[in-house]
């Protein structure tokens, strides 16, 4: 296992972390706990969970494993990450008390100010005293480090990190969307934050489309999954690539990615990044140059959704991505306000038909909502 220092904490964490958000068998808690314990035995020491994950069972599953892991924690340390998305200090307090009990620990190593989708949301929760409550929890020894989990774009991430001295940040980043958050990743590195990456495999899109992402390979015998993880492990700015393990096969493949890692030189990294645009052809590469809509349509986010349709991701998963990843309420979407002015299209480095794709996504949302209404009748 490769270990990296988490920001300025001095803590050595595994380059691949255990994301406890998607077990294959949600009902068999023992099997999930066994998978967590096996990852620990193999050298993974960063375990990320949250309330609500796995039908609200994730913390319970991880806690079952921790019962055993606690027996050897003194000689073989591990670190627990969980989160709170609550908007008031009292609710945060309830969250941490529940998490500690479920996880069978006395404190949380990395506690995340969770699910920050907009800067307005960040400011509102901060104004409500949520970060002050995090500080109280730290003073009481219930948490060790205050972190943030976000879906903001790169520039907004930079603003947020400049506003509050978080110890670390959790954000989505992969070979599929790295241009979208490159500024945020740079900001985390320059300010000395620990940087944990979620969705390093594009939420499952990369392993489901190996031929499309073949360009990331740098070794003849590696899989696309191994190559994608090695691309992130190679990045000195990134502390942990957080993989959602559903079963032992997923764990074994990630461990092979670490064990077979070889440094990738800068020239090769540059070629991989250049290949993103060449290999995606008509898929958006998230450069964000189009993000200046007079109707305030979140064009890069909608183009991301179109990508997922093209890659064959299921409708339900796409709608959940709109709502929970991008914070776009289906009923309130403003895609119908597109006037087809065309201001965005000359800005696109790939000359994609952006207005046409906005209309496509709008129609998909409308059709989905109609189906949901019909089911309720």
C-alpha positions in Angstrom: 0.0 0.0 0.0 1.1 3.6 -0.8 0.5 6.1 2.0 0.4 9.9 1.7 0.3 12.7 4.3 -3.1 14.2 4.8 -2.6 18.0 4.4 -0.9 19.5 7.3 -2.1 17.0 9.9 0.9 14.7 9.8 -1.4 11.7 9.4 -0.4 9.0 6.9 -3.4 7.7 5.0 -3.7 5.1 2.2 -3.7 6.3 -1.3 -6.9 4.4 -1.9 -9.6 4.8 0.6 -12.7 2.7 1.3 -15.9 4.5 0.2 -18.7 2.8 2.1 -21.6 4.0 -0.1 -22.4 1.1 -2.3 -22.3 -2.5 -1.1 -23.7 -5.1 -3.5 -25.9 -6.7 -0.8 -27.4 -4.0 1.3 -29.3 -6.4 3.5 -26.4 -8.6 4.5 -24.6 -6.4 6.9 -22.1 -9.1 7.9 -20.8 -9.5 4.3 -20.3 -5.7 4.1 -18.5 -5.6 7.4 -16.3 -8.4 6.3 -15.3 -6.5 3.2 -14.4 -3.4 5.3 -12.3 -5.5 7.6 -10.6 -7.2 4.7 -9.7 -3.8 3.2 -8.2 -2.9 6.6 -6.2 -6.1 6.7 -4.8 -5.4 3.2 -3.5 -1.9 4.2 -6.4 0.5 3.5 -6.7 2.8 6.6 -9.0 5.5 5.4 -12.7 4.7 5.7 -15.4 7.1 4.5 -19.1 6.8 5.4 -22.1 9.0 6.0 -25.6 9.0 7.4 -28.1 7.9 4.7 -25.5 5.9 2.7 -26.7 2.4 1.8 -30.3 3.0 3.0 -29.0 4.5 6.2 -26.9 1.3 7.0 -23.4 2.4 6.0 -22.3 3.6 9.4 -23.7 0.5 11.0 -21.8 -1.8 8.6 -18.5 0.1 9.1 -19.1 0.2 12.8 -19.4 -3.6 12.8 -16.0 -3.9 11.2 -14.5 -1.3 13.6 -15.5 -3.5 16.5 -12.8 -5.9 15.3 -10.4 -3.3 13.9 -10.3 -1.6 17.3 -8.5 -4.6 18.7 -5.4 -3.7 16.6 -5.8 0.0 16.2 -2.9 0.9 18.5 -0.4 -0.9 16.3 -2.2 -0.6 13.0 -4.0 2.8 12.9 -7.1 3.6 10.8 -9.0 6.8 10.3 -12.8 7.3 10.0 -14.5 10.0 7.9 -18.2 10.8 8.1 -20.4 13.8 7.6 -23.3 16.1 8.5 -25.4 18.0 6.0 -27.6 19.5 8.8 -28.4 23.2 8.7 -28.5 23.9 12.5 -26.1 23.3 15.4 -28.6 21.2 17.2 -29.1 18.9 14.3 -25.3 18.6 13.8 -25.0 17.6 17.4 -27.6 14.9 16.9 -25.8 13.6 13.9 -22.4 13.3 15.6 -23.9 11.5 18.6 -25.6 9.0 16.3 -22.5 8.5 14.1 -20.2 7.9 17.1 -22.6 5.2 18.5 -23.1 3.5 15.1 -19.3 3.5 14.3 -18.2 2.3 17.7 -15.7 5.1 18.1 -15.1 7.8 20.6 -14.3 10.4 18.0 -14.4 11.0 14.2 -11.0 11.7 12.6 -12.3 13.7 9.6 -15.8 15.2 10.0 -17.2 16.8 6.9 -19.4 19.9 6.4 -21.3 17.8 3.9 -23.0 18.3 0.5 -22.1 21.9 -0.3 -23.6 22.4 -3.7 -23.7 26.2 -3.9 -21.8 29.1 -2.3 -25.2 30.4 -1.1 -25.8 27.2 0.8 -22.3 27.3 2.3 -22.9 30.9 3.5 -26.3 30.1 4.9 -25.2 27.1 6.9 -22.1 29.0 8.1 -24.4 31.9 9.2 -26.6 29.5 11.1 -23.6 28.6 13.3 -22.9 25.1 11.8 -19.2 25.6 11.5 -19.1 27.1 15.0 -20.7 23.8 16.2 -18.0 21.9 14.4 -15.4 23.9 16.3 -17.2 23.1 19.6 -17.2 19.4 18.7 -13.4 19.6 18.0 -12.8 21.4 21.4 -14.7 18.5 23.1 -12.6 15.9 21.4 -15.5 14.4 19.4 -13.9 15.3 16.1 -10.2 15.7 15.2 -10.3 17.6 11.9 -12.9 19.8 10.2 -13.3 19.1 6.5 -15.7 19.9 3.7 -17.4 17.8 1.1 -18.6 19.7 -2.0 -19.9 19.6 -5.5 -18.9 23.2 -6.3 -17.1 24.0 -9.5 -13.4 24.8 -9.3 -13.5 28.6 -8.9 -16.2 28.4 -6.1 -14.1 25.8 -4.3 -11.2 28.2 -4.3 -13.4 30.9 -2.8 -14.7 28.6 -0.1 -11.2 27.4 0.9 -10.1 31.0 1.1 -13.0 31.7 3.5 -12.5 29.0 6.1 -9.4 27.0 7.2 -10.7 23.5 6.6 -8.2 20.8 7.2 -9.3 18.9 4.1 -11.7 18.7 1.2 -13.7 15.9 -0.5 -14.7 16.5 -4.1 -15.5 14.6 -7.3 -12.6 14.3 -9.7 -11.6 11.7 -12.4 -10.2 11.3 -15.8 -13.7 12.0 -17.1 -14.2 15.4 -15.6 -10.9 16.8 -14.3 -11.1 20.1 -16.2 -14.3 21.0 -14.2 -12.6 21.1 -10.8 -8.9 21.7 -11.7 -8.9 25.2 -10.1 -10.4 23.7 -6.9 -7.8 20.9 -6.8 -5.0 23.4 -7.3 -6.4 25.6 -4.5 -6.5 22.7 -2.1 -2.9 21.8 -2.9 -1.6 25.4 -2.6 -3.3 25.9 0.7 -2.0 22.6 2.1 -5.3 20.8 2.5 -5.8 17.1 2.5 -7.6 16.3 -0.8 -9.8 13.2 -1.0 -11.3 12.3 -4.3 -14.8 10.8 -4.6 -16.2 9.2 -7.8 -12.6 8.5 -9.1 -14.2 6.1 -11.6 -16.9 8.6 -12.7 -19.6 7.0 -10.6 -19.2 3.7 -12.5 -19.2 5.2 -16.0 -15.5 4.5 -16.6 -15.5 0.7 -15.9 -18.8 0.4 -17.8 -17.1 2.0 -20.9 -13.6 0.6 -21.0 -13.1 1.1 -24.7 -13.9 4.9 -24.4 -11.3 5.4 -21.6 -8.6 3.2 -23.0 -6.4 6.3 -23.6 -5.6 6.5 -19.8 -3.6 3.2 -19.9 0.1 3.5 -19.4 0.9 -0.2 -18.8 0.2 -3.0 -21.3 -1.5 -5.3 -18.8 -3.6 -2.9 -16.8 -7.4 -2.5 -16.8 -9.1 0.8 -17.3 -10.0 0.8 -13.6 -6.4 0.3 -12.6 -5.2 2.9 -15.0 -7.7 5.5 -13.9 -6.8 5.0 -10.2 -3.1 5.1 -11.0 -3.6 8.4 -12.9 -5.0 9.8 -9.6 -2.4 8.2 -7.3 0.3 9.7 -9.5 -1.1 13.2 -8.8 0.9 14.7 -5.9 -2.0 17.1 -5.1 -4.3 14.1 -4.3 -4.2 12.4 -0.9 -6.8 9.7 -1.2 -8.8 8.2 -4.1 -12.0 7.1 -2.5 -13.4 4.0 -4.2 -16.9 2.7 -3.6 -16.4 -1.0 -3.0 -19.4 -3.2 -3.6 -17.6 -6.6 -3.4 -14.3 -8.4 -3.1 -13.6 -8.2 -6.8 -13.8 -4.3 -6.7 -11.4 -4.3 -3.7 -8.9 -6.7 -5.3 -8.8 -4.6 -8.5 -8.1 -1.4 -6.5 -5.4 -3.1 -4.5 -3.7 -4.3 -7.8 -3.8 -0.7 -9.0 -1.8 0.4 -5.9 0.6 -2.6 -5.9 1.4 -2.3 -9.6 1.7 1.5 -9.6 4.6 3.0 -11.5 5.2 6.8 -11.6 3.8 8.5 -14.7 6.0 11.2 -16.1 4.7 14.7 -16.8 4.8 14.3 -20.6 2.6 11.2 -20.4 0.2 12.9 -18.1 -0.1 15.7 -20.6 -0.8 13.3 -23.4 -3.5 11.6 -21.4 -5.2 14.9 -20.7 -4.9 16.0 -24.3 -6.5 12.6 -25.3 -9.6 13.4 -23.2 -10.9 15.7 -25.9 -9.8 13.6 -28.8 -11.3 10.3 -27.4 -14.5 11.8 -26.2 -15.4 13.1 -29.6 -18.8 14.6 -29.2 -18.9 14.4 -25.4 -18.3 17.6 -23.3 -15.0 17.7 -21.5 -16.1 20.3 -18.9 -13.8 23.1 -19.9 -16.6 25.5 -18.7 -16.0 28.2 -21.4 -19.7 28.1 -22.1 -20.7 28.9 -18.5 -22.0 32.5 -19.1 -25.6 32.0 -20.0 -27.8 35.2 -20.0 -30.7 33.0 -18.7 -28.5 31.6 -15.9 -28.8 28.0 -17.2 -26.0 25.9 -15.6 -24.7 24.7 -19.0 -21.7 22.7 -17.9 -23.9 20.7 -15.5 -26.5 20.0 -18.2 -23.7 19.0 -20.6 -22.5 16.6 -17.9 -25.9 15.1 -17.8 -26.0 14.7 -21.6 -22.7 12.9 -21.4 -24.3 10.4 -19.0 -27.1 9.8 -21.4 -24.7 9.1 -24.2 -22.8 6.7 -22.1 -25.9 4.7 -21.3 -26.4 5.5 -17.7 -29.9 4.6 -16.4 -32.6 7.3 -16.3 -33.1 7.0 -12.5 -29.4 7.4 -11.8 -29.2 10.4 -14.1 -32.2 12.2 -12.4 -30.6 11.5 -9.0 -27.3 13.0 -10.3 -29.2 16.1 -11.3 -30.8 16.4 -7.9 -28.1 15.2 -5.5 -24.8 15.8 -7.3 -25.7 19.1 -9.0 -28.5 20.4 -6.7 -30.9 21.0 -9.6 -34.6 20.4 -8.6 -36.4 18.6 -11.4 -39.6 20.6 -11.0 -37.7 24.0 -10.8 -35.3 23.5 -13.7 -35.0 26.5 -15.9 -34.0 24.8 -19.1 -37.2 26.0 -20.8 -35.9 29.5 -20.5 -33.2 28.8 -23.2 -33.8 31.3 -26.0 -31.4 29.5 -28.4 -29.5 32.8 -28.5 -26.4 30.7 -29.4 -24.0 32.8 -27.2 -22.6 29.6 -25.7 -21.8 27.6 -28.8 -19.0 29.8 -30.3 -17.3 29.5 -26.9 -17.3 25.7 -27.0 -13.8 24.3 -27.8 -15.4 21.2 -29.4 -18.1 23.2 -31.3 -20.9 21.1 -29.7 -24.6 21.8 -30.4 -25.2 23.0 -26.8 -28.7 24.5 -27.3 -29.9 21.2 -28.9 -28.5 19.3 -25.9 -30.2 21.6 -23.4 -33.5 20.9 -25.2 -32.7 17.1 -25.1 -32.1 17.1 -21.3 -35.2 19.3 -20.7 -37.4 16.8 -22.7 -36.0 13.9 -20.7 -36.7 15.7 -17.4 -40.3 16.5 -18.5 -40.9 12.9 -19.6 -39.5 11.6 -16.3 -41.8 13.9 -14.3 -44.8 12.9 -16.3 -44.1 9.2 -15.6 -43.7 9.9 -11.9 -47.1 11.7 -11.9 -48.7 8.8 -13.7 -47.5 6.4 -11.2 -49.1 8.4 -8.4 -52.5 8.3 -10.0 
